[in-house]
Amino acid sequence: MFLLLAPVGAAVAYIGPGAGISVLGSLLSILATIVVAIGAIIFWPVRKFMKRRKARCESPPGAEAATTGDDGTRVDVKRDGSQG
């Protein structure tokens, strides 16, 4: 019984470099996925703002912009906010 509780010496085992490279590659891919996901969440509102800003700059003043209503029908809205 006491022999099982006796301290054991260091195990002589060899893990090749392939296993370490696999673990390292997996960890790097998980980290990259997390960084890309967080970046997409952070930059989504910025991209949406830039699209709206670009659309406003490209349309001439007083031009009509076509949007869709809540029921999916097309509604023409002028720049001043009135529907036409």
Backbone as JSON Lines, residues from 0, in Angstrom:
{"i":0,"aa":"M","n":[0.82,-1.2,0.0],"ca":[0.0,0.0,0.0],"c":[0.86,1.26,0.0]}
{"i":1,"aa":"F","n":[1.89,1.25,0.85],"ca":[2.75,2.44,0.92],"c":[3.61,2.6,-0.32]}
{"i":2,"aa":"L","n":[3.81,1.55,-1.04],"ca":[4.59,1.65,-2.27],"c":[3.85,2.47,-3.33]}
{"i":3,"aa":"L","n":[2.52,2.43,-3.31],"ca":[1.75,3.21,-4.27],"c":[1.8,4.7,-3.95]}
{"i":4,"aa":"L","n":[2.01,5.04,-2.7],"ca":[2.05,6.44,-2.3],"c":[3.47,7.02,-2.36]}
{"i":5,"aa":"A","n":[4.45,6.19,-2.61],"ca":[5.84,6.64,-2.67],"c":[6.02,7.59,-3.85]}
{"i":6,"aa":"P","n":[6.89,8.59,-3.72],"ca":[7.13,9.53,-4.83],"c":[7.72,8.81,-6.04]}
{"i":7,"aa":"V","n":[7.27,9.21,-7.15],"ca":[7.7,8.6,-8.4],"c":[8.69,9.54,-9.07]}
{"i":8,"aa":"G","n":[9.68,8.99,-9.69],"ca":[10.67,9.79,-10.41],"c":[10.07,10.39,-11.68]}
{"i":9,"aa":"A","n":[10.82,11.22,-12.32],"ca":[10.36,11.87,-13.54],"c":[10.12,10.84,-14.63]}
{"i":10,"aa":"A","n":[9.04,11.01,-15.33],"ca":[8.74,10.1,-16.44],"c":[9.57,10.51,-17.65]}
{"i":11,"aa":"V","n":[10.13,9.54,-18.29],"ca":[10.92,9.81,-19.47],"c":[9.99,9.57,-20.67]}
{"i":12,"aa":"A","n":[9.51,10.67,-21.22],"ca":[8.58,10.57,-22.34],"c":[8.97,11.61,-23.37]}
{"i":13,"aa":"Y","n":[8.68,11.32,-24.61],"ca":[9.03,12.23,-25.69],"c":[7.77,12.57,-26.48]}
{"i":14,"aa":"I","n":[7.52,13.84,-26.6],"ca":[6.44,14.31,-27.45],"c":[7.12,15.03,-28.61]}
{"i":15,"aa":"G","n":[6.88,14.58,-29.79],"ca":[7.54,15.13,-30.97],"c":[7.1,16.55,-31.28]}
{"i":16,"aa":"P","n":[7.83,17.23,-32.15],"ca":[7.51,18.62,-32.5],"c":[6.19,18.75,-33.25]}
{"i":17,"aa":"G","n":[5.72,17.71,-33.87],"ca":[4.45,17.77,-34.61],"c":[3.27,18.05,-33.7]}
{"i":18,"aa":"A","n":[3.27,17.47,-32.51],"ca":[2.18,17.7,-31.56],"c":[2.18,19.15,-31.08]}
{"i":19,"aa":"G","n":[3.37,19.68,-30.81],"ca":[3.47,21.07,-30.36],"c":[3.03,22.04,-31.44]}
{"i":20,"aa":"I","n":[3.39,21.77,-32.68],"ca":[2.99,22.64,-33.78],"c":[1.47,22.59,-33.98]}
{"i":21,"aa":"S","n":[0.89,21.42,-33.8],"ca":[-0.56,21.29,-33.94],"c":[-1.28,22.09,-32.86]}
{"i":22,"aa":"V","n":[-0.81,21.99,-31.62],"ca":[-1.42,22.74,-30.52],"c":[-1.25,24.23,-30.76]}
{"i":23,"aa":"L","n":[-0.07,24.65,-31.16],"ca":[0.18,26.07,-31.42],"c":[-0.7,26.59,-32.55]}
{"i":24,"aa":"G","n":[-0.85,25.82,-33.61],"ca":[-1.7,26.24,-34.72],"c":[-3.15,26.35,-34.31]}
{"i":25,"aa":"S","n":[-3.62,25.42,-33.49],"ca":[-5.0,25.47,-33.02],"c":[-5.24,26.7,-32.14]}
{"i":26,"aa":"L","n":[-4.31,26.97,-31.24],"ca":[-4.46,28.14,-30.37],"c":[-4.45,29.44,-31.17]}
{"i":27,"aa":"L","n":[-3.56,29.53,-32.15],"ca":[-3.5,30.73,-32.97],"c":[-4.77,30.92,-33.79]}
{"i":28,"aa":"S","n":[-5.33,29.84,-34.29],"ca":[-6.57,29.98,-35.07],"c":[-7.74,30.38,-34.18]}
{"i":29,"aa":"I","n":[-7.8,29.87,-32.96],"ca":[-8.86,30.28,-32.03],"c":[-8.71,31.75,-31.68]}
{"i":30,"aa":"L","n":[-7.47,32.19,-31.39],"ca":[-7.24,33.6,-31.08],"c":[-7.59,34.5,-32.26]}
{"i":31,"aa":"A","n":[-7.22,34.1,-33.46],"ca":[-7.53,34.9,-34.65],"c":[-9.04,35.0,-34.86]}
{"i":32,"aa":"T","n":[-9.76,33.91,-34.62],"ca":[-11.22,33.92,-34.75],"c":[-11.85,34.88,-33.76]}
{"i":33,"aa":"I","n":[-11.37,34.87,-32.53],"ca":[-11.91,35.77,-31.51],"c":[-11.63,37.23,-31.87]}
{"i":34,"aa":"V","n":[-10.41,37.52,-32.33],"ca":[-10.06,38.9,-32.7],"c":[-10.9,39.38,-33.87]}
{"i":35,"aa":"V","n":[-11.09,38.54,-34.88],"ca":[-11.89,38.93,-36.05],"c":[-13.35,39.16,-35.64]}
{"i":36,"aa":"A","n":[-13.89,38.3,-34.77],"ca":[-15.27,38.45,-34.33],"c":[-15.47,39.75,-33.55]}
{"i":37,"aa":"I","n":[-14.55,40.05,-32.65],"ca":[-14.66,41.29,-31.88],"c":[-14.49,42.49,-32.8]}
{"i":38,"aa":"G","n":[-13.55,42.42,-33.74],"ca":[-13.36,43.52,-34.69],"c":[-14.59,43.76,-35.54]}
{"i":39,"aa":"A","n":[-15.24,42.7,-35.98],"ca":[-16.46,42.85,-36.78],"c":[-17.57,43.5,-35.98]}
{"i":40,"aa":"I","n":[-17.7,43.13,-34.72],"ca":[-18.74,43.72,-33.87],"c":[-18.45,45.2,-33.63]}
{"i":41,"aa":"I","n":[-17.18,45.53,-33.43],"ca":[-16.82,46.93,-33.15],"c":[-16.97,47.8,-34.4]}
{"i":42,"aa":"F","n":[-16.54,47.31,-35.55],"ca":[-16.51,48.14,-36.75],"c":[-17.8,48.11,-37.56]}
{"i":43,"aa":"W","n":[-18.77,47.29,-37.19],"ca":[-20.03,47.24,-37.94],"c":[-20.76,48.58,-37.92]}
{"i":44,"aa":"P","n":[-20.94,49.24,-36.78],"ca":[-21.61,50.55,-36.81],"c":[-20.82,51.6,-37.59]}
{"i":45,"aa":"V","n":[-19.51,51.51,-37.54],"ca":[-18.68,52.47,-38.28],"c":[-18.88,52.29,-39.78]}
{"i":46,"aa":"R","n":[-18.89,51.06,-40.25],"ca":[-19.11,50.8,-41.68],"c":[-20.49,51.26,-42.11]}
{"i":47,"aa":"K","n":[-21.49,51.03,-41.28],"ca":[-22.85,51.45,-41.62],"c":[-22.93,52.98,-41.72]}
{"i":48,"aa":"F","n":[-22.28,53.67,-40.78],"ca":[-22.25,55.13,-40.81],"c":[-21.56,55.63,-42.08]}
{"i":49,"aa":"M","n":[-20.44,54.99,-42.44],"ca":[-19.72,55.42,-43.64],"c":[-20.54,55.19,-44.91]}
{"i":50,"aa":"K","n":[-21.31,54.09,-44.96],"ca":[-22.17,53.84,-46.12],"c":[-23.24,54.91,-46.24]}
{"i":51,"aa":"R","n":[-23.87,55.24,-45.12],"ca":[-24.9,56.28,-45.15],"c":[-24.32,57.62,-45.58]}
{"i":52,"aa":"R","n":[-23.15,57.93,-45.04],"ca":[-22.5,59.2,-45.38],"c":[-22.14,59.26,-46.86]}
{"i":53,"aa":"K","n":[-21.65,58.15,-47.4],"ca":[-21.29,58.09,-48.8],"c":[-22.53,58.21,-49.68]}
{"i":54,"aa":"A","n":[-23.63,57.58,-49.29],"ca":[-24.86,57.65,-50.07],"c":[-25.4,59.08,-50.08]}
{"i":55,"aa":"R","n":[-25.29,59.77,-48.96],"ca":[-25.77,61.17,-48.91],"c":[-24.91,62.07,-49.78]}
{"i":56,"aa":"C","n":[-23.61,61.84,-49.78],"ca":[-22.71,62.69,-50.57],"c":[-22.86,62.46,-52.06]}
{"i":57,"aa":"E","n":[-23.2,61.25,-52.48],"ca":[-23.31,60.94,-53.9],"c":[-24.63,61.4,-54.5]}
{"i":58,"aa":"S","n":[-25.68,61.48,-53.71],"ca":[-26.97,61.89,-54.27],"c":[-27.04,63.42,-54.31]}
{"i":59,"aa":"P","n":[-27.55,63.99,-55.41],"ca":[-27.66,65.44,-55.51],"c":[-28.73,65.96,-54.55]}
{"i":60,"aa":"P","n":[-28.64,67.22,-54.15],"ca":[-29.65,67.8,-53.25],"c":[-31.04,67.74,-53.87]}
{"i":61,"aa":"G","n":[-32.01,67.36,-53.07],"ca":[-33.39,67.28,-53.55],"c":[-33.72,65.99,-54.27]}
{"i":62,"aa":"A","n":[-32.73,65.12,-54.42],"ca":[-32.98,63.85,-55.12],"c":[-33.77,62.92,-54.21]}
{"i":63,"aa":"E","n":[-34.5,62.04,-54.85],"ca":[-35.31,61.1,-54.09],"c":[-34.51,59.83,-53.83]}
{"i":64,"aa":"A","n":[-34.68,59.29,-52.66],"ca":[-34.03,58.03,-52.31],"c":[-35.12,56.98,-52.12]}
{"i":65,"aa":"A","n":[-34.95,55.84,-52.77],"ca":[-35.95,54.78,-52.65],"c":[-35.64,53.93,-51.43]}
{"i":66,"aa":"T","n":[-36.6,53.78,-50.56],"ca":[-36.46,52.9,-49.41],"c":[-37.67,51.98,-49.37]}
{"i":67,"aa":"T","n":[-37.6,51.01,-48.51],"ca":[-38.73,50.1,-48.37],"c":[-39.44,50.38,-47.06]}
{"i":68,"aa":"G","n":[-40.74,50.29,-47.09],"ca":[-41.54,50.49,-45.89],"c":[-41.53,49.24,-45.03]}
{"i":69,"aa":"D","n":[-42.26,49.3,-43.93],"ca":[-42.3,48.17,-43.01],"c":[-42.93,46.93,-43.64]}
{"i":70,"aa":"D","n":[-43.86,47.14,-44.56],"ca":[-44.53,46.01,-45.19],"c":[-43.8,45.52,-46.45]}
{"i":71,"aa":"G","n":[-42.62,46.09,-46.76],"ca":[-41.83,45.65,-47.9],"c":[-42.11,46.4,-49.19]}
{"i":72,"aa":"T","n":[-43.06,47.33,-49.19],"ca":[-43.35,48.09,-50.4],"c":[-42.35,49.22,-50.54]}
{"i":73,"aa":"R","n":[-42.18,49.68,-51.77],"ca":[-41.23,50.75,-52.04],"c":[-41.85,52.09,-51.69]}
{"i":74,"aa":"V","n":[-41.09,52.9,-50.96],"ca":[-41.53,54.24,-50.57],"c":[-40.44,55.21,-51.0]}
{"i":75,"aa":"D","n":[-40.79,56.22,-51.78],"ca":[-39.82,57.22,-52.2],"c":[-39.81,58.34,-51.17]}
{"i":76,"aa":"V","n":[-38.63,58.6,-50.64],"ca":[-38.49,59.63,-49.61],"c":[-37.51,60.68,-50.12]}
{"i":77,"aa":"K","n":[-37.9,61.95,-50.03],"ca":[-37.01,63.03,-50.44],"c":[-36.03,63.32,-49.32]}
{"i":78,"aa":"R","n":[-35.03,64.09,-49.63],"ca":[-34.0,64.39,-48.64],"c":[-34.54,65.16,-47.45]}
{"i":79,"aa":"D","n":[-35.57,65.96,-47.66],"ca":[-36.11,66.74,-46.54],"c":[-36.99,65.89,-45.64]}
{"i":80,"aa":"G","n":[-37.17,64.61,-45.96],"ca":[-37.94,63.72,-45.12],"c":[-39.37,63.5,-45.55]}
{"i":81,"aa":"S","n":[-39.85,64.31,-46.51],"ca":[-41.23,64.13,-46.96],"c":[-41.3,62.98,-47.96]}
{"i":82,"aa":"Q","n":[-42.43,62.33,-47.94],"ca":[-42.63,61.21,-48.87],"c":[-43.24,61.73,-50.15]}
{"i":83,"aa":"G","n":[-42.79,61.18,-51.26],"ca":[-43.25,61.69,-52.54],"c":[-43.95,60.72,-53.35]}
